[in-house]
Amino acid sequence: MAAAAWLLFTTVAASAAPPDLTGIWTMGADGRAGASLNGPGDFEKTAPFTPSARRKLAEYHALVDATGDTPGAHCVPHGMPLAVFLGGGYPVEFVQRPEQLTIIYETHNEVRRVFLDGRRIPANEILPSRGGVSYGHWEGDTLVVETIGMKESIDQATAHGENARIVERYTPYSEAGLKRLKVEVTIHDPEFYTSSPTLTRTYTQLKEGRILDYACPEEGWEDHLEMLRSRQKKK
């Protein structure tokens, strides 16, 4: 009888639905979005980069620092793992289905798809990108996401090589009457790091508001149209 009860208990536990992370999340501890450059802080200065990675970063900064250029100023999405840190205070939306978690960052309208149904894309079919390819599974109430297939990125504070593997852990909890997510991000990349650094953040569910459009290239296009109009008037 006891064995049957235990079997029933374990079966029910195994079939229990995982937490639903659907919602809009922000870095603001009060559940409100706001302009705050929270990003990864001074990570680039303190991270355990390898000597070769430090040389690549030095070359990059020697190239761009005097110009003040940044990828964002040229409408280049953050990519992984920088997107996770919601730089500038922009919120993020999670849309969860059994087979996929869709993550929509307001910044640059950046979208990630985390496959939850066990599918794996053959390595030779992955096109390296800033966001890579993400797979997720549940460990209890914690969603574990692994991202691979990224391009080398030295233009973000959380720099990494093309063989990097990013592991995120999202654990929901409640505090002060608000829904929150504990977020842990670990970068596994022996080519760039002497040890695997882990950064932690807390997301809080947005109390009110919505995701807005982020039309980064629109201003440049409007300026271009004005230039064409000026040329037309001079004819």
C-alpha positions as CSV (number, residue, x, y, z in Angstrom):
1,M,0.0,0.0,0.0
2,A,2.8,2.4,0.9
3,A,4.6,1.5,-2.3
4,A,1.5,2.2,-4.3
5,A,1.0,5.6,-2.6
6,W,4.6,6.6,-3.2
7,L,4.3,5.6,-6.9
8,L,1.2,7.7,-7.2
9,F,2.9,10.7,-5.5
10,T,6.0,10.5,-7.8
11,T,3.8,10.2,-10.9
12,V,1.7,13.2,-10.0
13,A,4.9,15.2,-9.1
14,A,6.5,14.3,-12.4
15,S,3.5,15.3,-14.4
16,A,3.0,18.6,-12.6
17,A,3.0,21.6,-14.9
18,P,6.1,23.8,-14.6
19,P,5.8,27.5,-13.5
20,D,4.4,29.8,-16.1
21,L,6.9,32.7,-16.6
22,T,4.5,34.5,-19.0
23,G,4.5,38.2,-18.4
24,I,6.4,41.5,-18.7
25,W,9.5,41.8,-16.5
26,T,11.6,44.7,-15.5
27,M,14.8,45.3,-13.5
28,G,13.0,47.9,-11.3
29,A,12.5,46.4,-7.8
30,D,9.2,48.2,-7.5
31,G,7.8,46.6,-10.6
32,R,8.1,49.7,-12.7
33,A,10.2,50.3,-15.8
34,G,12.5,53.2,-15.7
35,A,15.6,54.6,-17.4
36,S,18.5,53.0,-15.6
37,L,21.8,51.8,-17.1
38,N,21.9,48.6,-15.1
39,G,23.6,46.4,-17.6
40,P,26.5,44.1,-16.5
41,G,28.2,46.9,-14.4
42,D,32.0,46.8,-14.4
43,F,32.1,43.2,-15.6
44,E,34.6,43.9,-18.5
45,K,37.1,45.4,-16.0
46,T,36.9,42.6,-13.4
47,A,36.1,39.5,-15.5
48,P,38.7,36.7,-15.7
49,F,39.5,37.1,-19.4
50,T,42.3,35.2,-20.9
51,P,45.3,37.1,-22.2
52,S,44.2,36.5,-25.8
53,A,40.7,37.8,-25.1
54,R,42.2,40.9,-23.4
55,R,44.3,41.6,-26.5
56,K,41.2,41.4,-28.7
57,L,39.3,43.7,-26.4
58,A,42.2,46.2,-26.4
59,E,42.3,46.2,-30.2
60,Y,38.6,46.8,-30.3
61,H,38.7,49.7,-27.9
62,A,41.6,51.2,-29.7
63,L,39.5,51.2,-32.9
64,V,36.3,52.6,-31.6
65,D,36.7,54.4,-28.2
66,A,37.9,57.7,-29.7
67,T,34.8,57.8,-32.0
68,G,32.3,57.2,-29.2
69,D,30.7,54.5,-31.4
70,T,28.7,51.6,-29.9
71,P,26.8,48.8,-31.6
72,G,23.5,50.2,-30.2
73,A,24.1,53.5,-31.8
74,H,24.2,51.7,-35.1
75,C,21.0,49.7,-34.3
76,V,22.9,46.5,-33.7
77,P,21.0,44.2,-31.2
78,H,22.8,43.3,-28.0
79,G,22.9,39.6,-28.6
80,M,23.7,37.0,-25.9
81,P,24.3,37.3,-23.0
82,L,24.2,41.1,-22.8
83,A,20.5,41.2,-23.7
84,V,19.6,39.5,-20.4
85,F,20.7,42.5,-18.4
86,L,18.1,44.9,-19.9
87,G,20.5,47.8,-20.3
88,G,18.8,51.2,-20.1
89,G,15.9,49.9,-18.0
90,Y,13.9,48.5,-21.0
91,P,11.6,45.6,-20.0
92,V,11.3,42.1,-21.5
93,E,8.2,40.0,-22.2
94,F,8.1,36.2,-21.8
95,V,5.4,34.2,-23.7
96,Q,5.5,30.6,-22.6
97,R,4.0,27.6,-24.3
98,P,4.8,24.0,-23.6
99,E,7.1,23.7,-26.6
100,Q,8.7,27.1,-26.6
101,L,9.5,30.2,-24.5
102,T,9.5,33.3,-26.6
103,I,11.5,36.2,-25.1
104,I,10.9,39.7,-26.5
105,Y,13.3,42.4,-25.4
106,E,11.9,45.9,-25.9
107,T,15.5,47.1,-26.7
108,H,16.0,46.7,-30.5
109,N,12.8,44.5,-30.6
110,E,15.2,41.6,-30.0
111,V,13.5,38.2,-30.0
112,R,14.7,34.9,-28.7
113,R,13.1,31.5,-29.0
114,V,13.9,28.9,-26.3
115,F,12.9,25.4,-27.4
116,L,11.4,23.4,-24.6
117,D,10.3,20.3,-26.5
118,G,13.6,18.5,-26.7
119,R,14.4,19.4,-30.3
120,R,18.0,19.9,-31.3
121,I,19.2,21.6,-34.4
122,P,22.1,19.8,-36.1
123,A,25.3,21.7,-35.6
124,N,25.9,22.0,-39.3
125,E,22.5,23.7,-39.8
126,I,23.1,26.4,-37.2
127,L,23.9,29.8,-38.7
128,P,26.0,31.7,-36.1
129,S,24.4,34.9,-34.9
130,R,24.5,37.3,-32.0
131,G,21.6,35.6,-30.3
132,G,22.6,32.0,-31.0
133,V,20.2,29.0,-30.5
134,S,18.6,28.4,-27.2
135,Y,17.4,25.1,-25.6
136,G,15.6,24.9,-22.2
137,H,14.6,22.3,-19.7
138,W,13.1,22.4,-16.2
139,E,14.9,21.5,-13.0
140,G,12.1,21.6,-10.5
141,D,10.8,25.2,-10.6
142,T,13.9,26.5,-12.3
143,L,14.1,27.0,-16.1
144,V,17.6,26.2,-17.4
145,V,18.5,27.6,-20.8
146,E,21.6,26.7,-22.8
147,T,22.6,29.0,-25.7
148,I,25.1,28.0,-28.4
149,G,25.8,28.9,-32.0
150,M,26.9,32.5,-31.4
151,K,29.2,34.7,-33.3
152,E,32.4,35.9,-31.6
153,S,31.4,39.2,-29.9
154,I,34.0,41.6,-28.6
155,D,31.8,44.7,-28.9
156,Q,29.8,43.9,-25.7
157,A,31.0,44.0,-22.1
158,T,30.2,40.3,-21.8
159,A,32.5,39.4,-24.6
160,H,32.8,35.8,-25.8
161,G,34.1,33.7,-28.6
162,E,32.3,31.6,-31.2
163,N,32.4,28.4,-29.2
164,A,30.9,30.0,-26.0
165,R,28.1,28.3,-24.2
166,I,25.8,30.5,-22.1
167,V,23.7,28.9,-19.3
168,E,20.8,30.9,-17.8
169,R,18.7,29.8,-14.8
170,Y,15.3,31.5,-14.1
171,T,13.7,30.8,-10.7
172,P,10.4,32.4,-9.9
173,Y,9.5,33.5,-6.4
174,S,7.4,36.2,-4.6
175,E,8.6,39.0,-2.4
176,A,6.8,42.1,-1.0
177,G,3.6,41.1,-2.9
178,L,5.4,41.1,-6.3
179,K,6.3,38.2,-8.6
180,R,10.0,38.0,-9.2
181,L,12.6,35.9,-11.1
182,K,16.1,35.2,-9.9
183,V,18.3,35.2,-13.0
184,E,21.7,33.6,-13.1
185,V,23.9,33.8,-16.2
186,T,27.1,31.7,-16.6
187,I,29.5,32.1,-19.5
188,H,31.4,28.9,-20.4
189,D,34.2,29.8,-22.8
190,P,37.8,28.6,-22.1
191,E,39.0,30.6,-25.1
192,F,37.9,33.9,-23.5
193,Y,37.8,33.1,-19.7
194,T,40.1,31.4,-17.3
195,S,37.1,30.4,-15.3
196,S,33.3,30.6,-16.0
197,P,31.9,33.8,-14.6
198,T,28.3,34.0,-13.3
199,L,26.3,37.2,-13.1
200,T,23.0,37.4,-11.2
201,R,20.1,39.8,-11.5
202,T,16.4,40.0,-10.4
203,Y,13.5,40.5,-12.7
204,T,10.2,41.9,-11.2
205,Q,6.9,41.5,-13.0
206,L,5.8,44.8,-14.4
207,K,2.9,46.2,-12.4
208,E,1.4,48.2,-15.3
209,G,2.4,49.1,-18.8
210,R,3.3,47.3,-22.0
211,I,6.2,46.6,-24.3
212,L,6.7,49.6,-26.7
213,D,8.1,49.6,-30.2
214,Y,11.8,50.3,-30.4
215,A,12.3,51.9,-33.8
216,C,16.1,52.4,-33.7
217,P,16.6,52.9,-37.5
218,E,13.6,55.2,-38.0
219,E,15.3,58.5,-37.1
220,G,18.1,57.8,-39.5
221,W,15.6,57.1,-42.3
222,E,13.7,60.3,-41.5
223,D,16.9,62.3,-41.7
224,H,17.7,60.6,-45.0
225,L,14.2,61.7,-46.4
226,E,14.8,65.2,-45.2
227,M,18.2,65.3,-47.1
228,L,16.4,64.1,-50.3
229,R,13.8,66.8,-49.9
230,S,16.5,69.4,-49.5
231,R,18.2,68.2,-52.6
232,Q,14.9,68.2,-54.5
233,K,14.2,71.9,-53.5
234,K,17.7,72.9,-54.8
235,K,17.0,71.6,-58.3
